[in-house]
């Protein structure tokens, strides 16, 4: 995956998370949990994209 695509995905997720935090009224703990989950999933995706962790490839959801 080209680096520009990775940067575009990170920017899109950041803008989406900012819009959710800014315009959707939620309790503070819910926003915190949402932010932590999104950042954790993004970090795992980046680690998998760069090949640092290969264990995620063996997980099947279906």
Rosetta blueprint (number, residue, H / E / L):
1 X L
2 X L
3 X H
4 X H
5 X H
6 X H
7 X H
8 X H
9 X H
10 X H
11 X H
12 X H
13 X H
14 X H
15 X H
16 X H
17 X H
18 X H
19 X H
20 X H
21 X H
22 X H
23 X H
24 X L
25 X L
26 X L
27 X L
28 X H
29 X H
30 X H
31 X H
32 X H
33 X H
34 X H
35 X H
36 X H
37 X H
38 X H
39 X H
40 X H
41 X H
42 X H
43 X H
44 X H
45 X H
46 X H
47 X H
48 X H
49 X H
50 X L
51 X L
52 X L
53 X L
54 X L
55 X H
56 X H
57 X H
58 X H
59 X L
60 X L
61 X L
62 X L
